[in-house]
Amino acid sequence: MVWEERREVWRQRSFDARTSGDVDYARVIHSASFRRLQGKTQILNLGDSDFYRTRLTHSLEVAQIAVGLTIQLRHNRPDHDATKYLPERSMMQAIACTHDLGHPPFGHGGEVALNYCMRDAGGFEGNGQTLRILSKLEKMSKAAGSNLTRETMLGVLKYPVAYTAATNDSRKPKLLTDTSGTPILDRKASKPPKCYMDCEQDVVDWMLKPLAGSDREEFQAFNEVPGKHQEARHKSFACSLMDLADDISFGIHDLEDVLAMGLISRADFEKHVTPEHCTALLTYLNTEYPGQYGNDVYTGFADRLFGDGSERKHQINRVLNMVIPAVDIQMKEEFKESRIKYQAILPAPVMEFVLAIKNLVREEVVYSPSVQHLEFKGQMMVIAVFEVLRSEPEKFLPADVFARFKNAADPLRLICDYVAGMTDGYLLRTYDRLFSPRMGSVFDKL
């Protein structure tokens, strides 16, 4: 089948009983880029505690939720045509476990920094880097990266619009111009569009080759947003499941972390997640647990959410038990190919609750000074390390990286790949070796 094809020919052994999805999942979880996620920030700074989620544990939770959504859809809509196109378990796990592979050190902050560093060389975007890792950088094939199936790769393609098409020219990455001598990144202007990078155009062309011309054109269409980058309109059915699972995990599981760490107050919660945002949840709790939450279910829920750790965990589980079974299917009539015609969705009241939780975490934690100070510091360290490496690559790149650099068609992109692949700790140690007077030894292994 065309959707099971790989870019590089690979023949499965006759005794190998695995499905194509099994093979793809194995290649993802045994990859170096997947292992590095254990050393990359989710929201809270690595080292603050061993309890809180990293990009690795987040990715595993997204995979579990994504599989749960596919199981639920088969149960909810057994006779729907779309169920034939739901990814089998291992393929869904492969897609979900890849979704953050391209995130550089210090998360979205590092992404903005690298987009500035690559401002005249094709830019940088984390989801685009995921595609690049899987298609070119991993070492499981001669020249096709992890060499995953076309169907898995379509599920990974979160934003099917090229960097140059998605970029608003009025938002060019730059430094602030009115500072008093210290170079400061203009973080707003340097935020990249959501896209794939132009250097992966050949991969996207291969991926979308089975689509009819009209499907391919519409699938890559975007909405123009005044004053902002363009926004992709579409994603595949499998990708919509992964994206929905990511939203659920980011909102609900990250809420558990910030509650455990005491980073939000009950007043913060009540400000962003009002009873109006919770209609679906309150109906669910009132129906499934009648009388347990008292006359005011919203207040009873908040009492328990801000109670002890055991009570908090019970409430998080009940929220997930409300959200995941609500999943449904939406059809986009403009498409012929079923893998892009169908989308996984949540009913509006349920999605309103999930988005309110996401907004709470983003506004009160991600955008808080305590987190932003660390994000800003990480951004400036990423830029500093990148600029040193590009200034004299033969002096500063490790020998094996420089050997590839000398033969690279796009040498600056190779430096970007090297920095983007660093964990938070490795970037910090590299920065210390270069800039901290009392750090570093000739015996350090690079």
C-alpha positions in Angstrom: 0.0 0.0 0.0 1.2 3.5 -0.9 0.8 4.8 2.7 3.1 2.1 4.0 5.9 3.0 1.7 9.2 4.4 3.1 11.5 6.9 1.3 14.4 4.4 1.4 13.7 0.8 0.4 13.6 -1.5 3.4 12.6 -5.1 3.3 11.2 -6.7 6.4 12.6 -10.1 7.3 10.2 -13.0 6.7 10.3 -14.0 10.4 9.5 -10.4 11.6 5.9 -10.4 12.7 5.6 -6.7 13.4 3.2 -4.3 11.6 4.5 -1.2 9.9 3.4 0.8 12.9 5.3 -1.5 15.2 8.5 -0.9 13.2 7.9 2.9 13.3 7.3 2.9 17.0 10.4 0.9 17.7 12.5 3.3 15.6 11.1 6.3 17.4 11.6 5.1 21.0 15.0 3.8 20.3 16.2 7.0 18.7 18.7 9.4 20.3 16.4 12.3 19.8 13.7 10.6 21.8 16.1 9.9 24.7 17.3 13.5 24.7 13.7 14.6 25.7 14.5 13.5 29.2 16.9 16.4 29.4 14.6 19.1 27.9 12.3 21.5 29.8 8.5 21.0 29.7 7.4 24.0 31.7 9.2 23.9 35.0 13.0 24.2 35.1 14.9 20.9 35.1 16.5 20.3 38.4 13.7 22.0 40.4 12.4 18.5 41.2 12.6 15.0 39.9 8.8 14.7 40.2 7.7 17.2 37.5 7.2 16.4 33.9 10.0 16.7 31.3 9.5 16.6 27.5 10.0 12.8 27.7 7.4 12.1 30.3 5.0 14.6 28.6 5.5 12.7 25.3 4.7 9.4 26.9 1.5 10.8 28.4 0.5 12.3 25.1 1.0 8.9 23.4 -1.2 7.2 26.1 -3.9 9.8 25.7 -3.8 9.6 21.9 -4.2 5.8 22.0 -7.1 6.3 24.4 -8.8 8.7 22.0 -8.5 6.2 19.1 -9.9 3.4 21.3 -12.7 5.7 22.4 -13.6 6.7 18.8 -13.9 3.1 17.7 -16.2 2.6 20.7 -18.2 5.8 20.2 -18.6 5.5 16.4 -18.2 1.8 15.4 -20.1 2.2 12.1 -18.5 5.5 11.0 -16.4 5.3 7.8 -13.6 7.2 9.6 -12.8 4.3 12.0 -11.2 2.4 9.1 -8.6 5.2 9.0 -7.7 5.4 12.7 -4.1 4.5 13.2 -3.4 1.2 15.0 -2.0 1.4 18.5 1.7 1.3 17.7 1.5 3.8 14.8 -0.5 6.2 17.0 2.2 5.8 19.7 4.9 6.5 17.2 3.2 9.7 15.9 2.6 11.0 19.5 6.1 10.2 20.8 7.6 12.2 18.0 5.6 15.4 18.5 8.3 17.2 20.6 11.5 15.7 19.1 12.4 19.0 17.4 12.1 21.2 20.5 15.5 22.8 21.2 17.0 23.4 24.7 14.7 25.7 26.8 11.6 24.8 24.8 9.8 27.5 23.0 12.3 30.1 24.3 15.1 28.2 22.5 13.0 28.0 19.4 12.6 31.7 19.2 16.3 32.2 19.8 17.3 29.8 17.0 14.8 31.4 14.6 16.7 34.6 15.2 20.0 32.9 14.7 18.8 31.5 11.4 16.9 34.6 10.3 18.7 34.9 7.0 19.2 31.1 6.4 15.7 29.6 6.4 14.6 30.1 10.0 13.8 27.6 12.6 10.6 26.1 14.0 10.3 23.2 16.5 7.7 21.1 14.6 9.7 21.6 11.4 12.8 20.4 13.2 10.9 17.2 14.2 10.2 16.5 10.5 13.9 17.2 9.8 15.1 14.8 12.5 12.8 12.0 11.4 13.5 12.4 7.7 17.2 13.3 7.6 19.1 13.5 10.9 18.4 10.2 12.7 20.8 7.4 11.7 18.5 4.4 11.0 18.9 4.5 7.3 21.5 5.8 4.8 19.9 9.1 3.9 16.2 9.0 5.1 16.6 9.5 8.8 14.3 7.2 10.7 12.8 6.1 7.4 9.2 5.9 8.8 6.2 5.1 6.7 4.4 7.7 4.7 1.3 7.4 7.0 3.3 8.0 10.2 5.1 10.9 8.6 1.7 12.4 7.6 0.6 12.1 11.2 3.7 14.0 12.3 3.2 16.9 9.9 1.4 19.3 12.2 1.6 22.4 10.0 1.7 21.6 6.3 2.8 25.1 5.2 6.4 26.0 4.2 8.4 28.6 6.3 8.6 31.1 3.4 4.8 30.8 2.7 3.8 31.0 6.4 6.1 34.0 7.3 4.7 37.5 7.6 7.5 39.7 6.2 6.6 42.4 8.7 7.8 40.1 11.6 11.4 39.7 10.8 13.6 38.3 13.7 15.7 41.0 15.3 17.3 42.5 18.4 15.7 45.3 20.3 17.1 48.6 19.1 16.6 50.9 22.1 18.6 49.2 24.7 21.5 50.8 26.6 24.3 48.7 25.2 23.3 45.2 26.1 22.0 43.2 23.1 18.5 42.0 23.8 16.4 39.6 21.6 13.1 41.0 20.3 11.2 37.9 21.4 7.9 39.0 19.8 9.4 39.7 16.4 11.6 36.6 16.5 8.8 34.1 17.1 8.6 31.7 14.1 5.5 30.8 12.1 4.0 27.3 12.7 5.3 25.5 9.6 7.8 23.1 8.1 11.1 24.5 7.0 11.8 24.9 3.3 14.8 22.5 3.4 12.3 19.7 4.0 10.3 20.5 0.9 11.4 17.2 -0.8 10.2 15.2 2.1 6.8 16.9 2.1 6.4 16.4 -1.6 7.1 12.7 -1.2 4.7 12.6 1.8 1.8 14.2 -0.1 2.4 12.5 -3.5 -0.6 10.1 -3.1 -3.0 13.0 -2.7 -5.0 14.3 -5.7 -3.9 17.7 -6.8 -6.9 19.5 -5.4 -6.5 17.7 -2.0 -2.8 18.6 -1.9 -3.4 22.3 -2.7 -6.1 22.7 -0.1 -4.2 20.7 2.5 -1.4 23.2 2.3 -3.7 26.3 2.3 -3.4 28.8 5.1 -5.3 31.7 6.6 -3.8 35.2 6.5 -3.8 36.9 9.9 -3.1 40.6 9.9 0.0 41.5 11.8 0.8 37.8 12.5 2.3 34.8 10.6 -0.1 32.8 8.5 -1.9 29.9 10.1 -2.2 26.4 8.5 -5.8 25.3 8.0 -5.5 21.6 8.0 -3.8 18.5 9.5 -4.3 14.8 8.9 -6.8 12.6 10.9 -3.9 11.0 12.8 -2.3 14.3 13.5 -5.5 15.8 14.9 -5.6 12.9 17.4 -2.0 13.7 18.4 -2.7 17.4 18.6 -5.8 16.9 20.7 -3.9 14.6 23.1 -1.2 17.3 23.4 -3.8 19.9 24.3 -5.3 17.6 26.9 -1.9 16.7 28.4 -0.6 20.3 28.4 -3.7 21.6 30.1 -4.6 18.9 32.6 -1.3 17.1 33.4 0.7 20.4 33.5 -2.0 21.8 35.8 -1.3 18.9 38.1 2.4 19.9 38.2 1.8 23.6 38.9 -0.7 22.8 41.6 1.7 20.4 43.3 4.4 23.1 43.2 2.1 25.8 44.5 2.6 28.0 41.5 -1.1 29.0 41.1 -3.6 30.1 43.7 -7.2 29.2 43.9 -8.0 32.9 43.0 -5.9 32.3 39.8 -8.0 29.2 39.0 -11.3 30.9 39.6 -10.2 33.9 37.5 -9.4 31.8 34.4 -11.6 28.8 34.8 -15.0 30.1 35.7 -18.2 28.0 36.2 -19.2 29.0 32.6 -16.0 27.3 31.3 -16.9 24.2 33.4 -20.4 23.4 32.2 -19.4 20.0 30.7 -17.3 19.0 33.8 -19.9 20.1 36.3 -22.6 18.1 34.4 -20.4 15.1 34.4 -19.5 15.3 38.1 -23.2 15.9 39.1 -24.2 12.8 37.0 -21.4 10.4 37.8 -20.9 11.4 41.5 -24.3 12.7 42.7 -24.2 14.5 46.0 -20.4 14.1 46.5 -19.7 17.7 45.6 -22.4 19.4 47.6 -24.9 22.0 46.4 -22.3 24.0 44.5 -20.4 21.5 42.4 -17.9 24.0 41.1 -16.9 25.0 44.6 -16.8 21.4 45.7 -14.5 20.5 42.8 -12.2 23.5 43.5 -12.0 22.5 47.2 -10.8 19.0 46.2 -8.5 20.2 43.4 -6.7 22.4 45.9 -6.7 19.7 48.6 -4.0 17.2 49.4 -2.1 15.3 46.7 -4.3 12.2 46.8 -7.5 14.3 46.4 -5.9 16.3 43.6 -4.9 13.2 41.7 -8.5 11.9 42.0 -9.9 15.1 40.5 -7.3 15.1 37.6 -8.4 11.5 36.8 -12.0 12.5 36.9 -11.4 15.4 34.5 -9.6 13.0 32.1 -12.5 10.6 32.4 -14.8 13.4 31.3 -12.7 14.7 28.5 -11.4 11.6 26.6 -14.7 9.8 26.2 -16.3 12.9 24.7 -14.1 12.7 21.5 -15.9 12.7 18.2 -15.3 12.9 14.5 -15.7 15.9 12.2 -15.7 15.6 8.4 -14.2 18.2 6.0 -16.2 17.9 2.7 -13.5 19.6 0.6 -11.2 16.5 0.7 -11.4 13.2 -1.1 -8.6 11.3 0.8 -10.1 10.0 4.1 -6.8 10.4 5.9 -7.2 14.2 5.7 -11.0 14.3 5.4 -11.7 13.4 9.0 -10.7 15.2 12.2 -10.8 14.2 15.8 -12.6 16.9 17.9 -14.1 17.6 21.3 -17.6 19.0 21.7 -17.5 22.8 22.2 -18.3 22.7 26.0 -15.5 20.2 26.6 -13.0 22.0 24.5 -13.9 25.2 26.2 -12.9 23.7 29.5 -9.6 22.3 28.1 -8.7 25.6 26.6 -9.5 27.5 29.8 -7.1 25.2 31.7 -4.4 25.7 29.1 -4.9 29.5 29.3 -4.6 29.3 33.1 -1.3 27.5 33.0 0.0 29.7 30.2 -0.9 33.1 31.8 -0.2 32.3 35.4 2.9 30.1 35.1 4.5 30.1 31.6 4.2 33.9 31.4 5.1 34.5 35.0 8.3 36.4 35.8 9.8 33.4 37.6 9.5 31.3 34.5 10.2 34.1 32.0 13.5 35.1 33.7 14.7 31.5 33.1 13.4 31.4 29.6 15.1 34.7 28.7 18.4 33.5 30.2 18.1 30.3 28.2 17.4 32.2 25.0 20.5 34.4 25.3 22.7 31.4 26.1 21.4 29.7 23.0 22.3 32.7 20.8 25.7 33.1 22.5 26.6 29.5 21.9 25.3 29.5 18.3 27.3 32.6 17.4 30.5 31.3 18.9 30.2 28.0 17.0 29.5 29.7 13.7 32.4 32.2 14.2 35.1 29.6 13.9 33.5 26.2 13.3 36.9 24.4 13.0 37.9 25.6 16.4 34.7 25.2 18.4 32.7 22.3 16.9 33.5 18.8 18.1 35.6 16.8 15.6 32.8 14.6 14.4 30.4 17.5 13.9 33.0 19.5 12.1 33.7 16.6 9.8 30.0 16.7 8.7 30.1 20.5 8.6 32.9 20.5 6.0 30.8 18.5 3.6 27.4 20.0 4.4 25.4 21.6 1.6 24.0 24.0 4.2 26.7 24.4 6.9 24.8 26.9 9.0 21.8 24.5 9.1 24.1 21.9 10.5 25.2 24.1 13.3 21.6 24.8 14.0 20.9 21.1 14.1 23.7 20.6 16.6 22.5 23.3 18.9 18.8 22.3 18.6 19.8 18.8 19.6 21.4 19.8 22.8 19.6 19.1 26.1 19.2 22.0 28.5 22.1 20.7 30.6 24.5 20.2 27.7 23.8 23.7 26.4 24.4 25.1 29.8 27.7 23.3 30.2 28.8 24.4 26.7 27.9 28.0 27.6 29.9 27.7 30.9 32.9 26.3 29.1 32.9 29.3 26.7 32.0 32.1 29.0 32.4 31.3 32.7 35.9 32.0 33.9 36.1 29.2 36.5 34.3 26.5 34.4 35.7 23.9 32.0 38.7 21.7 31.7 40.8 20.4 28.7 39.7 16.9 29.8 36.0 17.7 29.4 34.4 15.4 26.8 32.6 17.4 24.1 
